[in-house]
């Protein structure tokens, strides 16, 4: 059945949201996908996902974002969903030091099950609750620099930096994908020698990562 996601797009990028339970992953996703915030949001059971079309430069990208459960009892069923993910938003709660302490555990999981080129954005959510802050911004920024992650603080409630966090991830995925395509074309190019010692490089213009149609499934 046709819906708003049937619009023609150039790429389909899968990404995941990870982090402890209660850090605000579901509200970050609902803000990004539907501009909604639920004050009484319930814990995610298993995995949920949402789509949104984003234009990066001259390409239309369908971002497929998977929201994974943070509770330990669901880890076995969610780890398989990392496969094929090109990016991740790793979320902690700035008012709960323990959620920041678990960032390295989540990062290890991402690197174990995700691809080596996965783009990871470390997000400190609930930045509106500054009076209850337990994780300083500089501390999180230092960890991000050490682990080579992008970093941003957000507030799903006040809709601060939510769009920017997702766009930063999607744009970086696009840049990496574009670079890989260029390199693949060079590697697969056939060199034809003609008179005058000139060379013509012939490359295949069909790209395996390009989607003919990115309708919702």
Buried (B, 14 or more C-beta within 10 A) or exposed (E): EEEEBEEEBBBBBBBBBBBBBBBBBBBBBBBBBEEEBEEEBEEBEEBBBBBBBBEBEEBBBBBBBBBBBBBEEBEEEBEEBBEEBBBBBBBBBBBBBEBBEBBEEBBEBBBEBBBEEBBBBBBBBBBBBEEEBEBEBEEBBEBBEEBEBBBBBBBBBEBBBBBEBBBBBBBBBBEBBBEEBEEBBEEEEEEEEEEEEEEEEEEEEEBEBBBEEBBEE
